[in-house]
Amino acid sequence: MYHLRLKGNHYEMGVKRGKIFNKCGMTFPLNLDNFQKRYGHESEKQLQKFPPEVCEEIQGVTDTIKVDYQEFFGVAFMYGMLYV
């Protein structure tokens, strides 16, 4: 089992996680319907209120793996990928 060792600010930790995803060849299915996109957008708005650092980390991941931030939120919440 691989245990992440993350350093830096939340964005930098997201970048490291994104590099791990790239190294492993992980891809994310971003074919979301309107409900999933709305759900992701609403979820992101809630996270901005309470633990906004999670949003910074996700921004680092999406910048690194070159996927749309808002759509990734939809995927992450619909499939329980976030650990909040």
NUZAVEX-619639 format. One record per atom (N, C-alpha, C, O): chain; residue number from 1; atom name; x, y, z; residue in three letters. Coordinates in steps of 0.1 Angstrom, whole numbers, plus 5000, padded with zeros to 4 digits. Example, Ala and Ser with C-alpha at 12.3 -4.5 7.8 and 13.67 -1.06 7.14 Angstrom:
2
<node "A", 1, "N", <5132, 4943, 5078>, "ALA">
<node "A", 1, "CA", <5123, 4955, 5078>, "ALA">
<node "A", 1, "C", <5132, 4967, 5078>, "ALA">
<node "A", 1, "O", <5142, 4967, 5085>, "ALA">
<node "A", 2, "N", <5128, 4978, 5071>, "SER">
<node "A", 2, "CA", <5137, 4989, 5071>, "SER">
<node "A", 2, "C", <5129, 5000, 5079>, "SER">
<node "A", 2, "O", <5134, 5011, 5080>, "SER">
end
This chain:
84
<node "A", 1, "N", <5008, 4988, 5000>, "MET">
<node "A", 1, "CA", <5000, 5000, 5000>, "MET">
<node "A", 1, "C", <5009, 5012, 5000>, "MET">
<node "A", 1, "O", <5019, 5013, 5007>, "MET">
<node "A", 2, "N", <5005, 5022, 4992>, "TYR">
<node "A", 2, "CA", <5012, 5035, 4991>, "TYR">
<node "A", 2, "C", <5006, 5045, 5000>, "TYR">
<node "A", 2, "O", <4994, 5048, 5000>, "TYR">
<node "A", 3, "N", <5014, 5051, 5009>, "HIS">
<node "A", 3, "CA", <5009, 5062, 5018>, "HIS">
<node "A", 3, "C", <5015, 5075, 5013>, "HIS">
<node "A", 3, "O", <5027, 5077, 5012>, "HIS">
<node "A", 4, "N", <5006, 5084, 5010>, "LEU">
<node "A", 4, "CA", <5010, 5097, 5005>, "LEU">
<node "A", 4, "C", <5018, 5105, 5015>, "LEU">
<node "A", 4, "O", <5015, 5105, 5027>, "LEU">
<node "A", 5, "N", <5028, 5111, 5011>, "ARG">
<node "A", 5, "CA", <5036, 5120, 5019>, "ARG">
<node "A", 5, "C", <5035, 5134, 5013>, "ARG">
<node "A", 5, "O", <5042, 5137, 5003>, "ARG">
<node "A", 6, "N", <5026, 5142, 5018>, "LEU">
<node "A", 6, "CA", <5023, 5155, 5012>, "LEU">
<node "A", 6, "C", <5029, 5166, 5020>, "LEU">
<node "A", 6, "O", <5028, 5167, 5032>, "LEU">
<node "A", 7, "N", <5035, 5176, 5012>, "LYS">
<node "A", 7, "CA", <5041, 5188, 5019>, "LYS">
<node "A", 7, "C", <5037, 5200, 5011>, "LYS">
<node "A", 7, "O", <5033, 5199, 4999>, "LYS">
<node "A", 8, "N", <5038, 5211, 5017>, "GLY">
<node "A", 8, "CA", <5034, 5224, 5010>, "GLY">
<node "A", 8, "C", <5020, 5228, 5013>, "GLY">
<node "A", 8, "O", <5014, 5223, 5022>, "GLY">
<node "A", 9, "N", <5016, 5238, 5006>, "ASN">
<node "A", 9, "CA", <5002, 5243, 5008>, "ASN">
<node "A", 9, "C", <4992, 5233, 5001>, "ASN">
<node "A", 9, "O", <4997, 5223, 4995>, "ASN">
<node "A", 10, "N", <4980, 5235, 5002>, "HIS">
<node "A", 10, "CA", <4970, 5226, 4997>, "HIS">
<node "A", 10, "C", <4970, 5224, 4982>, "HIS">
<node "A", 10, "O", <4969, 5213, 4977>, "HIS">
<node "A", 11, "N", <4973, 5235, 4975>, "TYR">
<node "A", 11, "CA", <4974, 5235, 4960>, "TYR">
<node "A", 11, "C", <4986, 5226, 4957>, "TYR">
<node "A", 11, "O", <4985, 5217, 4948>, "TYR">
<node "A", 12, "N", <4997, 5228, 4963>, "GLU">
<node "A", 12, "CA", <5009, 5220, 4960>, "GLU">
<node "A", 12, "C", <5007, 5205, 4963>, "GLU">
<node "A", 12, "O", <5012, 5196, 4956>, "GLU">
<node "A", 13, "N", <4999, 5202, 4974>, "MET">
<node "A", 13, "CA", <4996, 5188, 4977>, "MET">
<node "A", 13, "C", <4987, 5182, 4966>, "MET">
<node "A", 13, "O", <4988, 5170, 4962>, "MET">
<node "A", 14, "N", <4978, 5190, 4960>, "GLY">
<node "A", 14, "CA", <4970, 5186, 4949>, "GLY">
<node "A", 14, "C", <4978, 5183, 4937>, "GLY">
<node "A", 14, "O", <4975, 5173, 4930>, "GLY">
<node "A", 15, "N", <4988, 5191, 4934>, "VAL">
<node "A", 15, "CA", <4997, 5189, 4923>, "VAL">
<node "A", 15, "C", <5004, 5176, 4924>, "VAL">
<node "A", 15, "O", <5005, 5168, 4915>, "VAL">
<node "A", 16, "N", <5009, 5173, 4936>, "LYS">
<node "A", 16, "CA", <5016, 5160, 4939>, "LYS">
<node "A", 16, "C", <5006, 5149, 4936>, "LYS">
<node "A", 16, "O", <5010, 5139, 4930>, "LYS">
<node "A", 17, "N", <4994, 5150, 4941>, "ARG">
<node "A", 17, "CA", <4984, 5139, 4939>, "ARG">
<node "A", 17, "C", <4981, 5137, 4924>, "ARG">
<node "A", 17, "O", <4980, 5126, 4919>, "ARG">
<node "A", 18, "N", <4980, 5149, 4917>, "GLY">
<node "A", 18, "CA", <4978, 5148, 4903>, "GLY">
<node "A", 18, "C", <4990, 5141, 4895>, "GLY">
<node "A", 18, "O", <4987, 5134, 4886>, "GLY">
<node "A", 19, "N", <5002, 5144, 4900>, "LYS">
<node "A", 19, "CA", <5014, 5137, 4893>, "LYS">
<node "A", 19, "C", <5013, 5122, 4896>, "LYS">
<node "A", 19, "O", <5017, 5115, 4887>, "LYS">
<node "A", 20, "N", <5009, 5118, 4907>, "ILE">
<node "A", 20, "CA", <5007, 5104, 4910>, "ILE">
<node "A", 20, "C", <4997, 5098, 4901>, "ILE">
<node "A", 20, "O", <4999, 5087, 4896>, "ILE">
<node "A", 21, "N", <4986, 5105, 4899>, "PHE">
<node "A", 21, "CA", <4975, 5100, 4890>, "PHE">
<node "A", 21, "C", <4981, 5098, 4876>, "PHE">
<node "A", 21, "O", <4979, 5088, 4869>, "PHE">
<node "A", 22, "N", <4988, 5108, 4871>, "ASN">
<node "A", 22, "CA", <4994, 5108, 4858>, "ASN">
<node "A", 22, "C", <5004, 5096, 4857>, "ASN">
<node "A", 22, "O", <5004, 5089, 4847>, "ASN">
<node "A", 23, "N", <5013, 5095, 4867>, "LYS">
<node "A", 23, "CA", <5023, 5084, 4867>, "LYS">
<node "A", 23, "C", <5016, 5070, 4866>, "LYS">
<node "A", 23, "O", <5022, 5061, 4860>, "LYS">
<node "A", 24, "N", <5005, 5069, 4873>, "CYS">
<node "A", 24, "CA", <4998, 5056, 4873>, "CYS">
<node "A", 24, "C", <4989, 5054, 4861>, "CYS">
<node "A", 24, "O", <4983, 5043, 4859>, "CYS">
<node "A", 25, "N", <4988, 5064, 4852>, "GLY">
<node "A", 25, "CA", <4980, 5063, 4840>, "GLY">
<node "A", 25, "C", <4965, 5064, 4843>, "GLY">
<node "A", 25, "O", <4957, 5059, 4835>, "GLY">
<node "A", 26, "N", <4961, 5070, 4854>, "MET">
<node "A", 26, "CA", <4947, 5071, 4858>, "MET">
<node "A", 26, "C", <4940, 5081, 4849>, "MET">
<node "A", 26, "O", <4946, 5092, 4846>, "MET">
<node "A", 27, "N", <4928, 5078, 4845>, "THR">
<node "A", 27, "CA", <4920, 5087, 4838>, "THR">
<node "A", 27, "C", <4907, 5088, 4845>, "THR">
<node "A", 27, "O", <4903, 5079, 4852>, "THR">
<node "A", 28, "N", <4900, 5099, 4842>, "PHE">
<node "A", 28, "CA", <4887, 5101, 4849>, "PHE">
<node "A", 28, "C", <4876, 5103, 4838>, "PHE">
<node "A", 28, "O", <4877, 5111, 4830>, "PHE">
<node "A", 29, "N", <4865, 5095, 4839>, "PRO">
<node "A", 29, "CA", <4854, 5097, 4830>, "PRO">
<node "A", 29, "C", <4846, 5109, 4833>, "PRO">
<node "A", 29, "O", <4840, 5110, 4843>, "PRO">
<node "A", 30, "N", <4848, 5119, 4824>, "LEU">
<node "A", 30, "CA", <4841, 5132, 4826>, "LEU">
<node "A", 30, "C", <4829, 5134, 4817>, "LEU">
<node "A", 30, "O", <4827, 5145, 4812>, "LEU">
<node "A", 31, "N", <4822, 5123, 4815>, "ASN">
<node "A", 31, "CA", <4809, 5124, 4807>, "ASN">
<node "A", 31, "C", <4798, 5125, 4817>, "ASN">
<node "A", 31, "O", <4791, 5115, 4819>, "ASN">
<node "A", 32, "N", <4795, 5137, 4822>, "LEU">
<node "A", 32, "CA", <4785, 5139, 4832>, "LEU">
<node "A", 32, "C", <4772, 5144, 4826>, "LEU">
<node "A", 32, "O", <4773, 5152, 4816>, "LEU">
<node "A", 33, "N", <4761, 5140, 4832>, "ASP">
<node "A", 33, "CA", <4749, 5146, 4828>, "ASP">
<node "A", 33, "C", <4746, 5159, 4836>, "ASP">
<node "A", 33, "O", <4754, 5162, 4844>, "ASP">
<node "A", 34, "N", <4736, 5166, 4833>, "ASN">
<node "A", 34, "CA", <4733, 5179, 4839>, "ASN">
<node "A", 34, "C", <4731, 5178, 4854>, "ASN">
<node "A", 34, "O", <4736, 5186, 4861>, "ASN">
<node "A", 35, "N", <4725, 5167, 4859>, "PHE">
<node "A", 35, "CA", <4723, 5165, 4873>, "PHE">
<node "A", 35, "C", <4737, 5164, 4880>, "PHE">
<node "A", 35, "O", <4739, 5170, 4890>, "PHE">
<node "A", 36, "N", <4746, 5156, 4874>, "GLN">
<node "A", 36, "CA", <4759, 5154, 4880>, "GLN">
<node "A", 36, "C", <4767, 5167, 4880>, "GLN">
<node "A", 36, "O", <4774, 5170, 4890>, "GLN">
<node "A", 37, "N", <4766, 5175, 4870>, "LYS">
<node "A", 37, "CA", <4773, 5187, 4869>, "LYS">
<node "A", 37, "C", <4768, 5197, 4880>, "LYS">
<node "A", 37, "O", <4776, 5204, 4886>, "LYS">
<node "A", 38, "N", <4755, 5198, 4881>, "ARG">
<node "A", 38, "CA", <4748, 5206, 4891>, "ARG">
<node "A", 38, "C", <4752, 5202, 4905>, "ARG">
<node "A", 38, "O", <4756, 5210, 4914>, "ARG">
<node "A", 39, "N", <4752, 5189, 4907>, "TYR">
<node "A", 39, "CA", <4756, 5183, 4920>, "TYR">
<node "A", 39, "C", <4770, 5187, 4924>, "TYR">
<node "A", 39, "O", <4773, 5191, 4935>, "TYR">
<node "A", 40, "N", <4779, 5185, 4914>, "GLY">
<node "A", 40, "CA", <4793, 5189, 4917>, "GLY">
<node "A", 40, "C", <4795, 5204, 4920>, "GLY">
<node "A", 40, "O", <4802, 5207, 4929>, "GLY">
<node "A", 41, "N", <4788, 5212, 4912>, "HIS">
<node "A", 41, "CA", <4789, 5227, 4914>, "HIS">
<node "A", 41, "C", <4783, 5231, 4928>, "HIS">
<node "A", 41, "O", <4790, 5239, 4935>, "HIS">
<node "A", 42, "N", <4772, 5225, 4932>, "GLU">
<node "A", 42, "CA", <4766, 5228, 4945>, "GLU">
<node "A", 42, "C", <4775, 5223, 4956>, "GLU">
<node "A", 42, "O", <4777, 5230, 4966>, "GLU">
<node "A", 43, "N", <4781, 5211, 4954>, "SER">
<node "A", 43, "CA", <4790, 5206, 4964>, "SER">
<node "A", 43, "C", <4802, 5215, 4966>, "SER">
<node "A", 43, "O", <4807, 5217, 4977>, "SER">
<node "A", 44, "N", <4808, 5220, 4955>, "GLU">
<node "A", 44, "CA", <4819, 5229, 4955>, "GLU">
<node "A", 44, "C", <4816, 5241, 4963>, "GLU">
<node "A", 44, "O", <4824, 5246, 4971>, "GLU">
<node "A", 45, "N", <4804, 5247, 4961>, "LYS">
<node "A", 45, "CA", <4800, 5259, 4968>, "LYS">
<node "A", 45, "C", <4800, 5257, 4983>, "LYS">
<node "A", 45, "O", <4803, 5265, 4991>, "LYS">
<node "A", 46, "N", <4795, 5245, 4987>, "GLN">
<node "A", 46, "CA", <4794, 5241, 5001>, "GLN">
<node "A", 46, "C", <4808, 5240, 5007>, "GLN">
<node "A", 46, "O", <4811, 5245, 5018>, "GLN">
<node "A", 47, "N", <4817, 5234, 5000>, "LEU">
<node "A", 47, "CA", <4831, 5232, 5005>, "LEU">
<node "A", 47, "C", <4838, 5245, 5006>, "LEU">
<node "A", 47, "O", <4846, 5247, 5015>, "LEU">
<node "A", 48, "N", <4835, 5255, 4997>, "GLN">
<node "A", 48, "CA", <4841, 5268, 4998>, "GLN">
<node "A", 48, "C", <4838, 5275, 5011>, "GLN">
<node "A", 48, "O", <4846, 5283, 5016>, "GLN">
<node "A", 49, "N", <4827, 5271, 5017>, "LYS">
<node "A", 49, "CA", <4822, 5277, 5030>, "LYS">
<node "A", 49, "C", <4829, 5271, 5042>, "LYS">
<node "A", 49, "O", <4832, 5279, 5051>, "LYS">
<node "A", 50, "N", <4832, 5259, 5042>, "PHE">
<node "A", 50, "CA", <4837, 5252, 5054>, "PHE">
<node "A", 50, "C", <4852, 5248, 5053>, "PHE">
<node "A", 50, "O", <4860, 5254, 5060>, "PHE">
<node "A", 51, "N", <4855, 5238, 5045>, "PRO">
<node "A", 51, "CA", <4870, 5235, 5044>, "PRO">
<node "A", 51, "C", <4875, 5239, 5030>, "PRO">
<node "A", 51, "O", <4877, 5231, 5021>, "PRO">
<node "A", 52, "N", <4876, 5252, 5027>, "PRO">
<node "A", 52, "CA", <4880, 5257, 5014>, "PRO">
<node "A", 52, "C", <4894, 5251, 5009>, "PRO">
<node "A", 52, "O", <4897, 5252, 4997>, "PRO">
<node "A", 53, "N", <4902, 5247, 5018>, "GLU">
<node "A", 53, "CA", <4915, 5241, 5014>, "GLU">
<node "A", 53, "C", <4913, 5229, 5005>, "GLU">
<node "A", 53, "O", <4922, 5227, 4997>, "GLU">
<node "A", 54, "N", <4902, 5222, 5007>, "VAL">
<node "A", 54, "CA", <4900, 5210, 4999>, "VAL">
<node "A", 54, "C", <4898, 5215, 4984>, "VAL">
<node "A", 54, "O", <4903, 5208, 4975>, "VAL">
<node "A", 55, "N", <4892, 5226, 4982>, "CYS">
<node "A", 55, "CA", <4890, 5231, 4969>, "CYS">
<node "A", 55, "C", <4903, 5235, 4962>, "CYS">
<node "A", 55, "O", <4906, 5233, 4951>, "CYS">
<node "A", 56, "N", <4912, 5241, 4971>, "GLU">
<node "A", 56, "CA", <4926, 5244, 4966>, "GLU">
<node "A", 56, "C", <4933, 5231, 4962>, "GLU">
<node "A", 56, "O", <4940, 5231, 4951>, "GLU">
<node "A", 57, "N", <4932, 5221, 4969>, "GLU">
<node "A", 57, "CA", <4938, 5208, 4966>, "GLU">
<node "A", 57, "C", <4933, 5202, 4953>, "GLU">
<node "A", 57, "O", <4940, 5198, 4945>, "GLU">
<node "A", 58, "N", <4920, 5203, 4952>, "ILE">
<node "A", 58, "CA", <4914, 5198, 4939>, "ILE">
<node "A", 58, "C", <4918, 5206, 4927>, "ILE">
<node "A", 58, "O", <4920, 5200, 4917>, "ILE">
<node "A", 59, "N", <4919, 5219, 4929>, "GLN">
<node "A", 59, "CA", <4924, 5227, 4918>, "GLN">
<node "A", 59, "C", <4938, 5223, 4914>, "GLN">
<node "A", 59, "O", <4941, 5223, 4902>, "GLN">
<node "A", 60, "N", <4947, 5220, 4924>, "GLY">
<node "A", 60, "CA", <4960, 5215, 4921>, "GLY">
<node "A", 60, "C", <4960, 5202, 4913>, "GLY">
<node "A", 60, "O", <4967, 5200, 4903>, "GLY">
<node "A", 61, "N", <4951, 5193, 4917>, "VAL">
<node "A", 61, "CA", <4949, 5180, 4910>, "VAL">
<node "A", 61, "C", <4945, 5183, 4895>, "VAL">
<node "A", 61, "O", <4951, 5178, 4886>, "VAL">
<node "A", 62, "N", <4934, 5190, 4894>, "THR">
<node "A", 62, "CA", <4929, 5192, 4880>, "THR">
<node "A", 62, "C", <4938, 5200, 4871>, "THR">
<node "A", 62, "O", <4938, 5197, 4859>, "THR">
<node "A", 63, "N", <4945, 5210, 4876>, "ASP">
<node "A", 63, "CA", <4955, 5216, 4868>, "ASP">
<node "A", 63, "C", <4966, 5207, 4863>, "ASP">
<node "A", 63, "O", <4971, 5208, 4852>, "ASP">
<node "A", 64, "N", <4970, 5197, 4872>, "THR">
<node "A", 64, "CA", <4981, 5188, 4868>, "THR">
<node "A", 64, "C", <4976, 5177, 4859>, "THR">
<node "A", 64, "O", <4983, 5174, 4849>, "THR">
<node "A", 65, "N", <4964, 5172, 4861>, "ILE">
<node "A", 65, "CA", <4959, 5161, 4852>, "ILE">
<node "A", 65, "C", <4952, 5167, 4840>, "ILE">
<node "A", 65, "O", <4947, 5159, 4831>, "ILE">
<node "A", 66, "N", <4950, 5180, 4839>, "LYS">
<node "A", 66, "CA", <4944, 5187, 4827>, "LYS">
<node "A", 66, "C", <4930, 5183, 4825>, "LYS">
<node "A", 66, "O", <4926, 5179, 4814>, "LYS">
<node "A", 67, "N", <4922, 5184, 4835>, "VAL">
<node "A", 67, "CA", <4907, 5182, 4834>, "VAL">
<node "A", 67, "C", <4900, 5194, 4840>, "VAL">
<node "A", 67, "O", <4906, 5202, 4848>, "VAL">
<node "A", 68, "N", <4888, 5196, 4836>, "ASP">
<node "A", 68, "CA", <4880, 5207, 4840>, "ASP">
<node "A", 68, "C", <4877, 5206, 4855>, "ASP">
<node "A", 68, "O", <4872, 5195, 4860>, "ASP">
<node "A", 69, "N", <4880, 5216, 4863>, "TYR">
<node "A", 69, "CA", <4878, 5217, 4877>, "TYR">
<node "A", 69, "C", <4863, 5214, 4881>, "TYR">
<node "A", 69, "O", <4861, 5205, 4890>, "TYR">
<node "A", 70, "N", <4854, 5220, 4875>, "GLN">
<node "A", 70, "CA", <4840, 5218, 4879>, "GLN">
<node "A", 70, "C", <4835, 5204, 4876>, "GLN">
<node "A", 70, "O", <4828, 5198, 4884>, "GLN">
<node "A", 71, "N", <4839, 5199, 4864>, "GLU">
<node "A", 71, "CA", <4834, 5185, 4861>, "GLU">
<node "A", 71, "C", <4841, 5175, 4870>, "GLU">
<node "A", 71, "O", <4835, 5165, 4874>, "GLU">
<node "A", 72, "N", <4854, 5177, 4874>, "PHE">
<node "A", 72, "CA", <4860, 5168, 4883>, "PHE">
<node "A", 72, "C", <4853, 5168, 4896>, "PHE">
<node "A", 72, "O", <4852, 5157, 4902>, "PHE">
<node "A", 73, "N", <4848, 5179, 4901>, "PHE">
<node "A", 73, "CA", <4841, 5180, 4913>, "PHE">
<node "A", 73, "C", <4828, 5171, 4912>, "PHE">
<node "A", 73, "O", <4825, 5163, 4921>, "PHE">
<node "A", 74, "N", <4822, 5171, 4901>, "GLY">
<node "A", 74, "CA", <4810, 5162, 4899>, "GLY">
<node "A", 74, "C", <4814, 5148, 4900>, "GLY">
<node "A", 74, "O", <4807, 5140, 4906>, "GLY">
<node "A", 75, "N", <4824, 5144, 4893>, "VAL">
<node "A", 75, "CA", <4829, 5130, 4894>, "VAL">
<node "A", 75, "C", <4833, 5126, 4908>, "VAL">
<node "A", 75, "O", <4829, 5116, 4913>, "VAL">
<node "A", 76, "N", <4841, 5135, 4914>, "ALA">
<node "A", 76, "CA", <4846, 5132, 4927>, "ALA">
<node "A", 76, "C", <4835, 5129, 4937>, "ALA">
<node "A", 76, "O", <4836, 5120, 4946>, "ALA">
<node "A", 77, "N", <4825, 5138, 4937>, "PHE">
<node "A", 77, "CA", <4814, 5136, 4947>, "PHE">
<node "A", 77, "C", <4804, 5125, 4943>, "PHE">
<node "A", 77, "O", <4800, 5118, 4952>, "PHE">
<node "A", 78, "N", <4802, 5123, 4930>, "MET">
<node "A", 78, "CA", <4793, 5112, 4926>, "MET">
<node "A", 78, "C", <4799, 5098, 4929>, "MET">
<node "A", 78, "O", <4791, 5089, 4932>, "MET">
<node "A", 79, "N", <4812, 5097, 4929>, "TYR">
<node "A", 79, "CA", <4818, 5084, 4931>, "TYR">
<node "A", 79, "C", <4825, 5083, 4944>, "TYR">
<node "A", 79, "O", <4833, 5074, 4947>, "TYR">
<node "A", 80, "N", <4824, 5093, 4953>, "GLY">
<node "A", 80, "CA", <4829, 5093, 4966>, "GLY">
<node "A", 80, "C", <4844, 5093, 4967>, "GLY">
<node "A", 80, "O", <4851, 5087, 4975>, "GLY">
<node "A", 81, "N", <4850, 5100, 4957>, "MET">
<node "A", 81, "CA", <4865, 5101, 4957>, "MET">
<node "A", 81, "C", <4871, 5111, 4967>, "MET">
<node "A", 81, "O", <4882, 5110, 4970>, "MET">
<node "A", 82, "N", <4862, 5120, 4972>, "LEU">
<node "A", 82, "CA", <4867, 5130, 4981>, "LEU">
<node "A", 82, "C", <4867, 5124, 4995>, "LEU">
<node "A", 82, "O", <4858, 5116, 4998>, "LEU">
<node "A", 83, "N", <4876, 5128, 5003>, "TYR">
<node "A", 83, "CA", <4877, 5122, 5017>, "TYR">
<node "A", 83, "C", <4874, 5132, 5027>, "TYR">
<node "A", 83, "O", <4880, 5131, 5038>, "TYR">
<node "A", 84, "N", <4865, 5141, 5025>, "VAL">
<node "A", 84, "CA", <4862, 5152, 5034>, "VAL">
<node "A", 84, "C", <4853, 5146, 5045>, "VAL">
<node "A", 84, "O", <4849, 5153, 5054>, "VAL">
end
